[in-house]
Amino acid sequence: MKCVKRVKIKNDLGIHTRPATAIVKLLQNFRAKVAFTYKKDTINARSIMGILMLAAQKNCFITITAEGEDAKEVVQALASAFEKKFGETP
């Protein structure tokens, strides 16, 4: 199964170390292969360095692509985390 969703980055500092770490930790609970696409770059979402290399800033959009048996669930969990700014408060 393949699932794709576009999400907006709401964190004031964009995707920096704290959200990148939260993403990798969240993905430990899932088996699906997950990739993020920003502009023309696509990276493995399980890689903190890959996420940081995207240098995605606030109000940009990232496309999440997941493939595997729990693809829908992982995309929903990631979309919720992006929506909640990974627990960061203003």
C-alpha positions in Angstrom: 0.0 0.0 0.0 1.2 3.5 -0.8 0.0 6.7 0.8 1.0 10.3 0.0 0.2 13.5 1.9 1.4 17.1 1.7 1.9 18.9 5.0 2.8 22.4 6.0 5.6 23.2 8.4 4.3 25.3 11.2 7.4 25.4 13.5 8.9 28.9 13.8 12.4 27.6 13.1 11.3 25.1 10.4 12.5 21.5 10.7 15.5 21.7 13.0 17.1 19.1 15.2 14.2 18.7 17.7 11.5 18.0 15.2 13.8 15.8 13.1 14.5 13.7 16.2 10.8 13.5 17.0 10.1 12.3 13.4 12.7 9.5 13.6 11.4 8.4 17.0 7.8 8.4 15.8 8.8 6.2 12.8 10.4 3.6 15.1 6.8 2.4 15.8 6.1 1.7 12.1 7.4 -0.6 9.4 6.5 1.3 6.3 9.2 2.9 4.1 8.8 6.7 4.5 10.3 9.5 2.4 10.0 13.3 2.5 10.1 15.4 -0.6 10.9 19.1 -0.5 11.5 21.1 -3.7 13.4 18.5 -5.8 15.0 16.6 -3.0 13.7 13.3 -1.6 15.1 11.8 1.5 14.6 8.8 3.8 12.5 10.1 6.7 14.2 7.8 9.1 17.5 9.7 8.7 17.9 12.8 11.0 20.7 14.1 8.7 18.5 13.6 5.7 15.7 15.6 7.3 18.1 18.4 8.3 19.6 18.5 4.9 16.2 19.5 3.4 16.5 22.8 5.3 12.7 23.2 5.2 11.6 26.5 6.7 8.3 27.6 8.3 5.3 27.8 5.9 6.9 25.4 3.4 5.3 22.2 2.3 6.7 18.7 2.5 5.3 15.7 0.7 5.2 12.5 2.8 5.3 9.3 0.9 4.9 6.0 2.7 4.9 2.5 1.3 4.1 -0.6 3.3 1.4 -2.4 5.3 1.0 0.5 7.8 1.5 3.4 5.3 -1.8 5.0 6.0 -1.3 5.0 9.8 2.3 6.4 9.6 1.2 9.2 7.3 -1.7 10.1 9.7 0.7 10.1 12.7 3.2 12.3 10.9 0.5 14.7 9.6 -0.8 15.0 13.2 2.8 15.7 14.5 3.4 18.4 11.9 0.0 19.9 12.7 0.9 20.0 16.5 4.4 21.5 15.7 6.0 18.4 17.3 5.0 19.7 20.7 6.8 23.0 20.4 5.0 26.0 21.8 5.4 29.6 20.5 
